[in-house]
Amino acid sequence: MELSLTTPEAIATQAAILPDLLSAYRKHIRLYRGRTMRDDNDSSINLEDAYALETPEDNRILYRNWASTYDADFALRNKYVYPKTIATICAGLVDTTSSLTILDVGCGTGIVGTCLSELITESVIDGVDISAEMLHVASTKLRINNKPVYGQLFEADLTKPISFNKAKYDVAISAGTFTHGHLGPDALINVLSALRPGGRMVVGINKEHFSANGFGSALQKATDNQLVSAPVFTEVQIYDEGSPHYGDLAIITTFYVIPGC
Ligand SMILES: C[S@@+](CC[C@H](N)C(=O)[O-])C[C@H]1O[C@@H](n2cnc3c(N)ncnc32)[C@H](O)[C@@H]1O
């Protein structure tokens, strides 16, 4: 783009768009980096790289490289409290003594499932994710009784219709997956087909992503069509105090699938 700096007005106008240009340029560089990285175990991957993704294939590549360092370099270092918070909210909504079947949507390395297994001890927890490498880490996670956290783990792209265990789960839960560069409202509606009639969704959606990408209208449409109950929203911190990302918020959205749809 050619800048014309002939008049004070032209300078002021073009200076005003420079931050947007710079941010688009940075996003482009991050996306390029994500698409071309080849090393396993790249500990320099960060949240900005994840937010810059655009396609399911971008996600597959980034998380293939992030899987082995995600827990220590991302979750622990950034005080990522979202999985524990959503698991606690979920446990407050169900009978924690019954043997519920739960699907962890975008389970990644299994942090949400691990927290859930401590709170709803008799639950059968399955996980689904696009990344085989993240799923591999999840498969190593153990419950307090030393049994695996997860029952079945499915590798699937959730932007496509679900082909496994349709209408099976009592609960679907998700943290960190409905966010910038990852999944949008269409995938949320898609995932509903995994729930049995009356099954409950407990999904965390990044607050900025929620407003920018039409989650409100998608949920309103699903409610108007009597597919789901009116959603209840709870705003939570994604990272704990002391994290560089403290202040980033998510909206935990809970509703159930109306029987008979
Ligand atoms: C930020 S991680 C969150 C993982 C885990 N829930 C947590 O809280 O630690 C986002 C996850 O979404 C998965 N993901 C991204 N796009 C996906 C897609 N199209 N289908 C299924 N999973 C996807 C990624 O592979 C990654 O494991």
The ligand as an SDF file (V2000), in Angstrom:
LIG
                    3D

 27 29  0  0  0  0  0  0  0  0999 V2000
   -6.7710  -24.0420   23.6180 C   0  0  0  0  0  0  0  0  0  0  0  0
   -6.9380  -25.7600   23.3400 S   0  0  0  0  0  0  0  0  0  0  0  0
   -8.0000  -26.1950   24.6930 C   0  0  0  0  0  0  0  0  0  0  0  0
   -7.7770  -27.6060   25.1130 C   0  0  0  0  0  0  0  0  0  0  0  0
   -8.4360  -27.9920   26.4370 C   0  0  0  0  0  0  0  0  0  0  0  0
   -9.8820  -27.9620   26.3560 N   0  0  0  0  0  0  0  0  0  0  0  0
   -7.9590  -27.0740   27.5320 C   0  0  0  0  0  0  0  0  0  0  0  0
   -8.7800  -26.3160   28.0870 O   0  0  0  0  0  0  0  0  0  0  0  0
   -6.7710  -27.1290   27.8500 O   0  0  0  0  0  0  0  0  0  0  0  0
   -8.0470  -25.8310   21.9390 C   0  0  0  0  0  0  0  0  0  0  0  0
   -8.2660  -27.2450   21.4120 C   0  0  0  0  0  0  0  0  0  0  0  0
   -9.2280  -27.1880   20.3540 O   0  0  0  0  0  0  0  0  0  0  0  0
   -8.8620  -28.1350   19.3770 C   0  0  0  0  0  0  0  0  0  0  0  0
   -9.4830  -27.7890   18.0960 N   0  0  0  0  0  0  0  0  0  0  0  0
   -9.2440  -26.6890   17.3360 C   0  0  0  0  0  0  0  0  0  0  0  0
   -9.9730  -26.7350   16.2110 N   0  0  0  0  0  0  0  0  0  0  0  0
  -10.6860  -27.8860   16.2400 C   0  0  0  0  0  0  0  0  0  0  0  0
  -11.6050  -28.5060   15.3490 C   0  0  0  0  0  0  0  0  0  0  0  0
  -11.9240  -27.9410   14.1660 N   0  0  0  0  0  0  0  0  0  0  0  0
  -12.1660  -29.6850   15.7000 N   0  0  0  0  0  0  0  0  0  0  0  0
  -11.8300  -30.2850   16.8930 C   0  0  0  0  0  0  0  0  0  0  0  0
  -10.9540  -29.7470   17.7710 N   0  0  0  0  0  0  0  0  0  0  0  0
  -10.3840  -28.5660   17.4560 C   0  0  0  0  0  0  0  0  0  0  0  0
   -7.3490  -28.0430   19.3470 C   0  0  0  0  0  0  0  0  0  0  0  0
   -6.7390  -29.1570   18.7480 O   0  0  0  0  0  0  0  0  0  0  0  0
   -7.0100  -27.8770   20.8290 C   0  0  0  0  0  0  0  0  0  0  0  0
   -6.7270  -29.0970   21.4520 O   0  0  0  0  0  0  0  0  0  0  0  0
  1  2  1  0
  2  3  1  0
  2 10  1  0
  3  4  1  0
  4  5  1  0
  5  6  1  0
  5  7  1  0
  7  8  2  0
  7  9  1  0
 10 11  1  0
 11 12  1  0
 11 26  1  0
 12 13  1  0
 13 14  1  0
 13 24  1  0
 14 15  1  0
 14 23  1  0
 15 16  2  0
 16 17  1  0
 17 18  1  0
 17 23  2  0
 18 19  1  0
 18 20  2  0
 20 21  1  0
 21 22  2  0
 22 23  1  0
 24 25  1  0
 24 26  1  0
 26 27  1  0
M  CHG  2   2   1   9  -1
M  END
$$$$
